[in-house]
Amino acid sequence: MGKLAQVQASPQTPTTRISDLKQSNGIVISGRVVSVVGNDFTLDDGSGQIIVDAGPRWYREINLTQGEQVTITGKLSEKSGEFDAFSIQRGNGSVIQIRPSEGPPPWAGGARGKSPKR
């Protein structure tokens, strides 16, 4: 399972507006959580909304709350159009590491080595 770390946001890290998202790795977006379902949540940055996928709950529960301000590093999924999170920085500065930016996610083999349910 991942670690929760305290870090300061880098003032040099530019964020991308949701309305300007293109498929690329390592994109940073910021906004307010408007709804949460499991580990998926809708993020609104004032220019638009997008569903953020933070991996399966059996791997890690992220426990974000509606109204929370977050900054997410990740990529736009080619398949679903959702934003796949690599890390989430909360308003208090804590960071939730979700997955590495390269290669398959750690849960790709499913829970306990079994394929995930579809």
ZIPEBEL-V712736 format. One record per helix or strand of 3 or more residues. SS is the DSSP state (H for helix, E for strand). FROM is the first residue (numbers start at 1). LEN is the number of residues. If there is no record, write none. Layout:
BEGIN
{{SS;FROM;LEN} {SS;FROM;LEN}}
END
This chain:
BEGIN
{{E;4;3} {H;18;3} {E;27;11} {E;40;5} {E;49;5} {E;69;8} {E;83;8} {E;94;4} {H;111;3}}
END
